[in-house]
Amino acid sequence: MQTKIMTEFKYADVAGRSSHFHNSYEVMYVVGGRATITVGANVYKVGPGKLLFFSNLEEHQTDITEAPFCRYFVKLDPAQLNRRLGDIWQLSVFKNRSEGFIHWVDLAEYHKTVTELFRMLGEEYGKDDAYTDEIVVSVIRHLLALCSRVAPERFAFSGSEELQSLAKVQLWIEQHFTEDVKIHEITDKLLLNPAQLSRAFKKATGYTPKQYMMLNRVARAKELLIHTDRSVNDIGTSSGFQDTSNFIRYFKQEEGVTPNEYRRINKL
């Protein structure tokens, strides 16, 4: 059965700290209360009207400063959204983290519209008919159009031929990172200069092609560590690492703990 685009939807009032990982895109809309949200080196103080975007490569921590902190959030399957949404300017807000990127957009002036759009998503969550994904995509497009109207700088410019080529590289990595591929194979396949690609890709996305591939592998491994009982060796191989020692070394470098320690800390 094909994965649905919307994998989780929730409206919640929370009063403490939360920190979690999920291998999906997330959109959060703050309705009430205030919090400090940390995403990597970025720290944001957010309140009502803020719409936030998190990629599947980012862990974020929420510290409540004014309770209850009321927000909607929706999780979206990256592969399905990439396929159905299509336009790179829309997708870029979910996954491109160029220098100076800000994870939130202030949509307070459209609060009534935004809450209605999230209400529609809530109505579709759990349904499984031929129209659900169509409605979800249309709602996400509406939200992204409002964001682009208010803060166009959050989005990559789709009119650039170079950005179009970089988007193809980014998508290729997302589709093949579990395979035994090398970055030079991407440049050879797409007839691109390796050094030029690395510089341009990092400027547009915030990562070098190799970093992006490895972070996608780590994200897949984290998902399997949390949601399955598969062995570390099997998870490393399934995530694109060629040997267990390399997997453990790189995972600890990125996460500060070994895969087994990460599983113990985060196991649901």
C-alpha positions, 0 to 999 in steps of 0.5 A: 500500500502506498504511503500517504502524504500526511503521516501524522496530524495533531493539535496539542497543548503542551506545557514542558520541554519536548525534543524529538526526531522524525524522518519526515517534513513537519509544519507547525502553526502556533495558536497560543502560548510562547516557546523557544524552539532550537533547530541546530544552531538556530534559536527562535522565540515564537508565539501565535501566528508563526508557521514553522518548517522542519526538514527530515534531517533536523531535530528540534527542541521546544522549551515552553516559556508561556503555557499552555503552548498550543499548536497544530502540527502535520508530518509529511512523507518527503518522497510523496510530497516531492513527487506530488508537489513538484515545484522546486520553489515550494519544496525548497522551504522544506529542505534547503537550508542556505546561510541565513535561512529562518525556519518560521514565517509570520502568518498572523495576518492570515490567522483565520485562513491558516486555522481553517486550512489546518482544520481541513488537514485534520478532517482528512487525517485518517481518511484513505480514499482517492481524494485525500492526497489531492486535498492535502496537497492543495492545502499545503500549496495554499499555505506555501503561497501565503508564506511566499507572499509574506516572506519570498526570501524563504524560497529558492528562486525557481527561474534560475537554470543553475537552481533547476540543475541543483534541484535535480542533484538534490532529488537524485541523492534523496532517491539513491542515498541507500545505494553504494554511490559516490558523488563523482558518479552524480557529477558524471551522470549529470555532466557537472563539474565536481568542484563547481557543483559542491560550491553551488550546492552548499550555497543553495541547500546549506550542505555539500552533496556528500554531507547531504547524502550522509545526513539522509543516511543517518536520518534513515538509520535513526528512523529504523533505530527508533521504530524497529528492532533490527540489528545495528549492522542491518540498519547501517547496510539498509541506510547506505553505509558499506560497513558497520564500523563506518556507520557507527563512527559517522553516526557518533560523529553526527549525533554524539552517541553510538547507534545503540545508545541513540536507540536506548535513549529514543526508543518509543 
